[in-house]
Amino acid sequence: MAKQKTYRMGEFSQRLGVTRDLVKHYEKQGILTSRREEGNQYRYYYHSQYPAILISKKLQNLGYSLREIGHLLNEATLEEYTDENALRIAALEREQLLRSMALEGLRFVHTCQQKAIEGTLVGSWDIEERPDLVFFPFSGMTEFLPLSPEDTAAMSDWTEATPAVEYCRLIREGKVIFGFTASAELARLLELGGSQVERFPACRVFCYYLKIPRSTIGGKAGSDEEEIQKMLPPALAALEAQGQKAAGPILVRHLFEAPEDGKYFYYCQMSIPLRTESPTSPL
């Protein structure tokens, strides 16, 4: 049997494209072992140990901790390893969904930003088919809404799901409520809920693009009526020009903010539910 060559830590880590610290961590977790020769303090590693490094690095990139990797490689049964992989698959599927939704949202915002630069965004409108939505409210104009323990936990879940879920305002019966919104399908997949969640059925919506002054941080907040007056009149005028009226609560989606003449503005998309008969989009 051929004798295996041994390597000092520096060369061993360099050959495998990892850091010396990572090799030390792997050894600490029992993933690797080293030997020392009499007369020096150098650690030596066998050539045959390199698969453990590469397999461990792959598992680490899949989200496993070093402690979990040490357990999987040295102690876990095949059944335990399989169960852990099933959990990891579910976690990666959730992460992939969130990233996909985030990318889709970012592309949309980027398109809106380009239109804003061209001067064609504000005042434009379109007609869209909106899917079933859920809305999780958490704040009024001047203070947070009271939350039950269930809703406090739900708030954390909704916040962690951004930007796949949208921060928006709901305008209804002269009141402005701030919250998160997502398609009913996405909320189901991500298990987002809360006792105060509202559901809005799929419908056609009149999407109007506008900008409003950014609220003063640390200053006085406007009233519901003042906030609504900043947003609604131009959108409703554009809607009525098409012979239509709002047919339900209005959602205002925050897109981005940008400075203009020394002031900051929110650029928003206002979604106004329509009756069955609606105008044709100009786009």
Secondary structure, 3 states (H helix, E strand, C coil): CCCCCEEEHHHHHHHHCCCHHHHHHHHHCCCCCCECCCCCCCCEEEHHHHHHHHHHHHHHHCCCCHHHHHHHHHCCCHHHHHHHHHHHHHHHHHHHHHHHHHHHHHHHHHHHHHHHHHCCCCCCEEEEEECCEEEEEEECCCCECCCCHHHHHHHHHHHHCCCCCEEEEEEECCEEEEEEEEEHHHHHHCCCCCCCCEEECCEEEEEEEEEEECCCCCCCCCCHHHHHHHHHHHHHHHHHCCCCCCCCCEEEEEEEEEEECCEEEEEEEEEEECCCCCCCCCC
